[in-house]
Amino acid sequence: MNSSKHTELANHAWSVADLLRGDYKQSDYGKVILPFTVLRRLECVLEPTREKVVETAAVYAEREIADPDRFLRKASGQRFYNTSDLTLKKIARDPSHAAVNLQHYVSAFSDNAREVLETYDFAQQVKRLEGADLLYRVVGRFADLDLRPETVSNHNMGYIFEELIRRFAEQSNETAGEHFTPREVIQLMVRLLVAPDGDALAVPGTVRKVMDPACGTGGMLSAAEEHITELNPDATVEVYGQELNPESWAICRSDLMIKGQDPENIVFGNSFSHDGHARERFDYLLANPPFGVEWKKVKEDVEYEHRHLGDAGRFAAGLPRINDGSLLFLQHMLSKMKPVDVHGGGGSRVAIVFNGSPLFTGAAESGESRIRQWILENDWLEGIVALPDQLFYNTGISTYFWILTNRKSPDYKGKVVLLDARDHWVKMRKSLGDKRKELGDGKGGRPDHIGEITELYGEALEVAGDPEHPLHGKVKVFRNEDFGYRRITVERPLKLRFELTEETLAALEASKPFQKHPNASVLLDAFKGMGEQSWATKSEAWLALKDAAVAAGTTWPTGAPFNKALRDALGVRDPEGEVQQVKGKPEPDAELRDFENVPLDEDVEAYLQREVLPHVPDAWIDHTKTKIGYEIPFTRHFYVYKPPRPLAEIDAELKSLEAEIQTLLGEVTE
């Protein structure tokens, strides 16, 4: 079936919008069109065995068998069935009973099909259409839509349904980005995911399992299936997913039913708290999880798994900030990789869309940093591709593909590709929400960005580290450890001189340890009587203060709290002051404390000698505070310095603009 036929059938279904106009908002058209398209397709698929199923249902009803589901599925030859003798055409012929008959018809479907239609809130739409006197007309329009399998294959039906989903997403633009990833972005993602496996996928009888834990309407799953079957028409692709949004879940499940896949593979619910595929492992996993979504609602479940299940659970590596669950999705996906066998077979490939946050958010030894460390130390990160901004419907920010695998080739172990594809885009003729750019696919005279990026990435994987094959300027290859660093604490000594002034005495009087002394007022009067004084060392200051206390007839307070309060009040920071000691060692000054990130493969003492001591010779490293961190500073690695424009050029431009303004003002006042 050619694309014009797809469009023709999609247009037929979408033409119902003409009937709905006025009674429905434009953004609600899909709530009618999508479930009725599903209903019509299911009817067409079941038509050859419809009478047989009705007869079988009657037989088992007479025998009073409680659950004849297995026998009815066998009679229908499908994973679903309908026990009613009604059809959409029959229902359309009886307008006065259309609502009752349609409800009876839908209730006669098997549970898995009926559940999908119910999730579309189908009963409410039927009631609404009936109230507007539109129901029998809508039913009639779909009854004329030829979606028989001999006319429209499962594969082609997928194209039609995806076209309807796309139109629905565009009409309800405010939520499109949450549930609908641009088609060209998915195509690139799937190619990068599958590209290294081209030879293996061409083997006859190939079976591949694909999973998306945030599957939305199923676009990524459909694209993965389509691409694999393009490489090998005889391949069997089983798709699995999970989705939290009920309408998106229903659309995805409908898509699978329409194309002959098992709808039970699409699970409803939150992937973090209710793992719908806990025991499954997959060849390919891909996802575009929502950016920056908090996981507070499942906090208890996630933290329990993290604390108590350890490596047997999904979140042993660490937990990110509560307001961004992106790295939880990635851990969830990595837990579902197939193990690699002793012969190098098995294993999985993973692709996920992130914003910039997971690259660097979180200090050393934070949850995010520990997760990155876990991934890199296990050598799972294969590459990261930076995409153009304004590529998605509901955000204009820059995004990144992370590609991961547990079966890197021997020549590529310990390495990571960074590919900067931010300049690969064409401007859209008409923007959709925040989407103003798209990736060219080489069709219609447009550049083939998808092909170019895939080729650059594949080349990097093949020649990484080979000096005989220099890489494109937009591609860089790093070692895993290049992203690790030691967060060192650089200390400098606390240097003080000591002063007795109104301000320092006021600070002393306000301190609790001083206030607790039984003769605090006597001491204070004694110190005030000394007048303003200054000492270079603590011992000199304390000697003078003790003499004043004795002269006033009171004892000198003992105990560390009082002495510390006295020093904190009278001590004044001075670069030329006395170095304070604690147990014979210099006391660090918290106000001068600094932190440095030192690459993992560099000696921290050598770093101190080279980068710090020439500027502050008295500094030292407190090794007890050193932390290990991991981040991927993508932008820094591709930063290109642009010198500022010459001042003369800027000055000339300003003068030119001033002249233009004066000319315009002159025209206005004439």
N, C-alpha and C positions, 0 to 999 in steps of 0.2 A: 504494500500500500504506500503510495507516495504522500509527500507532505501536504499536498493540496487536498487529498482525501481526508487526512487527519483534521485539517482546518475546517473542511466542509462539515464533518460530523460534529466537531466541537462547536461550530457556529450554530448548528441545528439545536444542540442542547442549550447553548447560551441564548438562543432566540427567545427562550421563555422569559428572558429579562423584559422583552416588550410587553408581555402580559402583566409582569409584576410592577412595572413602572407606575408610580403614584401610590400604590399600596405598600410598597417596600422601599426602604432606602437602598441606594446603589450598593452600599457596602454589605447589604444583607442578601443580595441575589444568590450568592453561593450557598447560603443555608438551605435554599430550595433546590437549586440546580445540581449540586454535588450529590445529595442523597438520592434524588430521583434518577440521576445517571447510574449510580450504583444499583439501585433497584431494577432499572431496566436491563442492565448488563447481567445481573444475576438471573433475571427472568429468561433472557435469551440463552444463557448457558444451560439452564435447567430444562428448557423447552423439549428437547428430544426424549427426556425420561420423565416428563411431568406426570403423564398418565400412570406410568409404572409406579411412581412414588405414591400417588393418590391411592392406587389399588393396594399397595403394600401397607400403607398406613391404615386402611380399612381392615385389612386382614389381622393386623396385630392389635387393633382396637377391639375386635371381636374376641381375640384370645386374651384380652385384658393384660397384655404385657406392659409392665410399668415403664420401661425405658427401651423403646425400639430404635434408638438413635443409630446404632451400628448397622442395623438392617436397612434403615432408610438411606443412610449414606451410600451403602452398597447399591441400593436400587437407583439412586440418582447418578452414581458414577463420579460424584464430586465430594468435596469436604463439607458441603452444606446442601440443604434441600428445602422444599416447600411442599406442605401436605394439602394445600388448597387447590381447588379446580378453577379458581379465579385467575384472571390475567388483567394487565393494565387496560387492554382493549375492551374487555368485558365491563370493567369498572367505568370506563369513560362513556359507555353507551347508556349508563343508568345514572344521570346527573343527580337525581334526588336522593340516591343512596350511596353516592360516591365515597363519602367520608366513612360510613359504617363498613362498606365493603373493603375499602383500602386498609382500614385498621384490622379487619379480619384477615386480609391477605398477608399483611406484614406479620401478624401474630402467628401465622402458620409456618414461618421460616424456622430453621434450626436455630438454636440459641446463639451460635457464633455470628450468624448473619443478622439476626434480630438485634443483638447487642450493639452492633455497629450502627444500625439505623436509629436505635434509641439514643445513642450518644450524640447524634446530630440533632437531638430534640425533635425527632420527626413527627411525633404525635402533636406537638405544639404547632408545627408548621402546617400540618393537615388542618387543624382547627382554624388557624389563621386564614388559610386559603379558602376554606369552606365559608368562613364569615364574609370574605370578600367576593364570593361567588366565582372563584377562579379555579377551584380544585379540579373539576371535571375537565376544564380546558387544559390545565397543566398536565394532567394524567394523559389526556388525548395526545398532546404534543410529544410526550415521551413514548407513548405506545407506538408512534410512527417512526421512532428512531431505530434504525437497523444496526443492532450491535451483536448480531449472531456471530459465534466463533468462526464460522466458515467465511464470513464477510470481514470480520475484524479479529485478527489473532490476538492472543493475550499480550504479546509484545506491542502491537500497534494500539491496543486498547490503553496500554500504559501511556503512550504518547498523548492520546486524546485526553485522558484524565489529568495528566500533568499540565496540559494546556489549560484545562478548566481551573485547576488549582492555581496556576500562574495568574489567570485573569482575576480570580477571587482575591488573591494576595494583593494584586495591584489596586483592586477596588477598596480593600480595607487596609490602606497603606500604613495606618498607624501601628499595626501589629505585624506587618509583613515580615520585618526583619527577624522577629522572634521565631517564626515558624516556617520561613521560606528563605533559603539561601540561593543567591543568583546562580542560574544554570551554568554560566561560564566558569564561575568560581569552583563549582562542584566538579566540572569536567577536568580542570587543572588538578584539583586535589586528588581525584581518582587516578589520573595518569601518573602523578608523582608516587602515589601509593603502590600502584601495580607495575609500573615500568620495569623495575629490575627482575620481575618474574615472567617476562614475556615468553621465554623458552619453556618454562615449566607449565605455563597455562596452555600451551599449544598441544600438550600430550593428550591423546584420545582418552575419553572417559574421565577427564578432570572434574573434580568436585571441590567447590570452594564455599566456605561459610563466611558471611559478611555480617557485621554487627554495628549498629549505631545506637548508643545509649541515650541520645537526645534526638530522636529521629524526626521529630516534627511531622511533616506531611509525607516523609519518606523519599524526598528528592535525592538524597545521597545514596540511599540503598538502590533506588532505581538506576541511577547513573553508574554505580559500580557493577550491577548486574549487566547493564547494557554494554559497558566497555569490555567486560570479561567475555561475554558471548560474541562480541565483535572480533576479539582475538581468536576465539575458538567457538564456533557455532554449536559444537557438540558438548560444550562444557555445561555442567549443572551448577547453578548458583543458588544457594539457600540463604535467604536474608532474614535477619533478626533485628529487633529494635525494642526500645522502651520510650514511652512518652508520658509526660505529666499533664499536658493540656488535653482535655477530653475531645475537643473538636479536631485537633491535629491528629490525635491517636485514631479517631474514627476515619479520617481521610486516609491515613497511612494503611490502616487495616483494610479499608475498602480497596485501595490500590492493589494490595496483595491478593485479595479475593478475585478481583477483576482479572489479574494476570495469572491466576492459577497457582500462586504461592500459598503456603499455609498461613492463614491469618492469625493462628494461635501463637506464631512466632513474634508478634508485636504485642508487648505487654504494657498494660496501663499502670502508671504509678511512678513514684520517685525512685530513681536509680540508686540513691544513697541509702535510703531507709528500707527499701524493699527491692532487693536485687532480683529482677525477673528472670535472669539467666545465670543463676549462681553456679550451676554445675557445668555450664557450657564453656567451650573454648573455641576460638575463631581464627580463621586464616587472615582476615582483614578486619580492622576496626577503624571507623572514621566518625567524626562528629564535629558539629558546630554548636557547642553549648552556649547558652546565653552569657554575655560578657558581664562580669562584675556583679553576679547575682548572689545575695547572701544565702547562707545555709543554716540560719538560725532555727528554722522549723524542724530540721532533722539533726540538730546539734547533739541531742542526747544519744541518738542511735550511732552517729558517726564517732563521737568521743568514746562510747562504750566499745565499739569495734577497735578503735585505735589502742585503747588501754588494755583490753582483755584478750583480743585475738592475735595481736602481734602479726607475725609473718603469715599466719593462717588467714588473716583478714586482708582487707584491701588498703587500709590506711596506715600501715605500720610506719612508713617513712616519715610522716609528719602531717600536721594539719595547718592549712593556710588561714589567713585572717577570716573572721566570720562573715565579712561583707564581700568575699569573692571566692566562690567555690570552683573556679576554673581548674585548679590543680587537683581537686578531688575527682573531677571527671577523668582526668588523665590517669590517676592512680587506679580508678575503677577499670579503665580500659586495659591498662597494663596487666592487671590481675587476670585478664581473660586471654592472654597470649598462650598459644600452644607451646609446650616445651620443645626444645630442640633435641632430637635423638642422637645417639652416639655416632651415627653416620652423617650427621649434619643436616638431616631432614627435619621436617616439622617447622616449628617456629611461626611467627606472625609478623605482620606489618601494621603500623598504627599511624593515622593522620588525624590531626585535630586543629581547629582554628582558634587562635587566641588573639587578644589585644596585646599591647606591649607589657602589661603588668606582670605576667608570669615570668618574663625574662629576667627581671631584676628586683622586684618588690621583696622586701624582707631583708633585715640585716643578717649578719653571720649567725648561724645556728638558730635562726627563726624557722618556723614551719616551712615557709616557701623555700628557703635556702637548703634545708635538709632534704626536701623533695627533689630539688635540682641535683643535689649531691648524690642522692640515691640513684637517680636516673643515669647520671654521668659515670659514676663508679661501677654501675652494672653494664656500661657501654651500650645503652639502648638508644641514645639520641643519634640519629643518622644525619639529620639536617634541619635547618630552619630557613624558610623562604619569606622574605618581607614583601608584602603586597602593597599596591597603591592605596591611598586613602580614598574615601568616598566611593567605596566599592559595594557597600552593603546598604540595605534599604533603611535601616533604623539607626545608623551611626556613620559619621564621616571620618572616624579615627582610623589610623593605620592598623593593619591586622597582619598576622603571621601564621603560616602553616608550620607546625612541628611534625616532622616525620620520624618515627621511632621503629625499631625492630630488635628482636633478640636473635637474629641470624645474619649479622653482618658478614660480608665476605672476608676471608683471611687478610687480604691486602688493605682492607678498610677498617680493621679493628682499631679502636682507640682514637678514631677521628670523627670530626663533625664538620659538615658543610654549612656555610652561611651564604645564602644567595640573595642579593639585593635586586628585587624585581619591581621596585617602587616606581620606576619610569616606564613600565610596560603597561600602557593603557591608551584607550581612545575615549574621547568625550562622547557621551550619549546625546542623541538628538533631542531627547526629552528626559529630564531627570525624573526619578521615581523616589519620593521621599528624600533621604539623604544620599541616594545613589545617583551620582553624576558621571561616574566613569565606569568603563567595562573593559574586560580583557578581549582583545581581538582574537577571532578563531580562524583567520585566514580566508574567510568566505566573503564574497561580494567585494573583492578588492581590498579588504581590510588587512592590516598586519596580523600575522599568526603569533600572537603573544603566547598562547597556550603551548604551541609547538616549540617556540624558542626557549621558554622557561624550562619545559620538560627536557629539551636537548641539553641545555646548560647544566641542569641538575644531574642528568645521567652521565654526562662527560666528567663532571667533578667526582662522581662515585668511581668511575673507571680509572682515572689517572691521579687520584688524590696522592699527594706526596711524591709524585714522579717529577723530578726536575727537568726531564726531557720534554714534558708536556706542560708549558705554562698555562695557567688558568685565565679565563676571561676576567676583566677587571671587576665585574660585578659578583665574582665568586671567590670565596676564600675558604681554606681548609685549616682547621685547628685541631690540636690534640685535646682530648677530654680534660686533662689537667690544666689547660690554659684558662679554663673558666673558674678554676678554684683559687682561693687566696686565703692568707692568714690575716685576720684582723688583729693587729698588734696595738697594745696600749703603750704609748710613749709618755713617760713620766719626767718631770723636772722637779728639782728640790724646792721646798717651801723656804723662802728667804724672808726674814723679818727684821725690822728694827722695832724698838718698843718706846711708846710715847704715853705720857700722862697728860691728858688734856680734858677739857670739859666733855668732849664727845666720847673719848675712850672711857672716862669714868661713868658717864651715863649708860654706856653699853654694859659695863661691869655691873652696875646697880640693877639693870634689867634682867640679868642672867639668873636663872633659878638656883644653880649651885651656890652663888654668892648670897642670895636671899635666904638660903637655908642655914647659913652660918649664924650661930646665936649672937655674935657680936658684930653683925654686919654693919650696923650704923656707926659703931666705934671705928671700925676699919675704914669705912668710907670717909669719915671726918679726918682720920689720920692721913689718908691718901690725898684728900683735898688740901690739907695743910702743907703738903710738899710743894704746891705750886706746879706750874707746867715744867715737865722735864722730859728728856729723851736719852735713851741708852742704846748702844750699838749691839749689846748682847743680852741674852735672857738672864744670864747669871748676874750681870751688873744690875739689871732692873730688879730682880728678885731680892738681891742683897739690900738695895735701898728701900724697897717696900717692907721687908722684914724689920729693918731698923726702925721704920716709922711705926709699925705695929707694936713693937716692944716699947717704944717711947710712949705710946698711947696707953700702955698697960694692958694689952690684950695679946692672946697667943696667935701664932701663925697657923692658919687652917691646914690640916693634912688631907691627903686624898687626891686622886687623879681628877675627879670632876671639877673641883675648885681650881686646881692649877690649870686645867684646860680652859675653863671659863675666863680665868685671868689672862692667859696668853691670847685667847681669841679676841678679848676686848682691847688689850693694850698693844697687841702685835699689829704692825703695819707692813704690808708687803713692800719690799724694796729690792730691786735687782742686785744692789750692793750689800744687802743685809746678811745676817747670820743664817747659815743653813741649819734648819731644825732637824733634830735627830730623834729616831725611834729605835730603841734597842741597838744603838750604835750604827744605825744606817740612816741615810738621808730620808726625811719624810717627804712623800710626794705632795705637790701642790695641786689640788683638784681643779683649780681655776686655770692652770697651765697644761693640764692633761690633754693629750691629743691622740688621735687614732689614725692609723695608716693601714691600707690594704696592700699586702705584699704578695706577689705571685707565689704559688705553691712551690715552684721549682727554684726559688731564690732563697738564699740564707738570710734570715731576718737581721742578724748582727752585721752582715756585710751591707745590707740595705741601710741600717742605722748609720754605719760609718760613712756611706756615700751620700745619703739624702738628708740626714738629720743633723749629725754632729758638726758639720761645717757651719751650721747656722746657730745651733744651741749646743755647745760642747759639753754641758753638764747633764744632758738627757740620758735616759736609759730605758730599756724595755722591761715591763713587768710581765714575765712569761706566764705567770699563773692566770693572767686575764686573756691570753691569746685564744681566739676562736677561729674555727674553720668556716669559710663561707663559699658559696658558689653563686655566680650570676653570669648572665650572657649579655654583655653590653653591645648589642647588635649595632646600634647607630654609631657608637664610638669607632667601631672597626671600619666603618665605611664613610667616616667623616672626611670631607674634602675642604681644606681651608680656602676661603674666598677673601682675598685682600680687600680692604675697604676702598671705596672709590676715592680718587684724588680730590682734595679739597677744592682745587681750582675748577674741576668739573662740576662739583656740587654747587659751588658759588655761581658759576655761569648759568646753571639750570634754574637756580632761584631768581637770578636777575631776569632771565627769560620769562619766568612765570609772573614776576612782578610787572613786567612790561605788558604781558597779555591781560592781566587784571586791570591795569590802568587804561588800556585800550577799551576793554569791556565797560568799565565805569564811565568812560567818556561817551560811549555809544548810548548808555542808559540816560545820561544827563542831557544829551542833545535834544 
